[in-house]
């Protein structure tokens, strides 16, 4: 089965998030190493880079969170419209799912 455009976009976002977190982790490691050194210039520089990357990562996470929220809300609206337009079909689907879950639980 081929991934849809939304799935590919989600996978790309996940990979980008992993890269961002990897970069942030590297910067924090650099900060720790620089702190072990007595040179104040290295500490200040590493701290500034860490702060910048942390701010960037937070902004990206917030943007992705908002995008995820928008997508979830759109999907819920679509589902709500379907249920309102097809109430009997929705009841049948719900009953069918209930029977399947009941059968699966009854097997234990």
WOMO-V38969 format. One record per pair of residues at least 4 apart in sequence whose C-alpha atoms are under 6 Angstrom apart, sorted by the first residue. I is the first residue (numbers start at 1). J is the second residue. D is the distance in Angstrom with one decimal. If there is no record, write none. Layout:
((I & J & D) (I & J & D))
This chain:
((3 & 7 & 5.7) (24 & 53 & 5.9) (27 & 50 & 5.4) (30 & 34 & 6.0) (31 & 46 & 5.0) (34 & 42 & 5.7) (34 & 43 & 5.3) (35 & 43 & 5.6) (43 & 47 & 5.9) (50 & 54 & 5.9) (53 & 57 & 6.0) (61 & 65 & 6.0) (82 & 86 & 5.9) (83 & 87 & 5.2) (83 & 90 & 5.7) (98 & 102 & 6.0) (102 & 106 & 6.0))
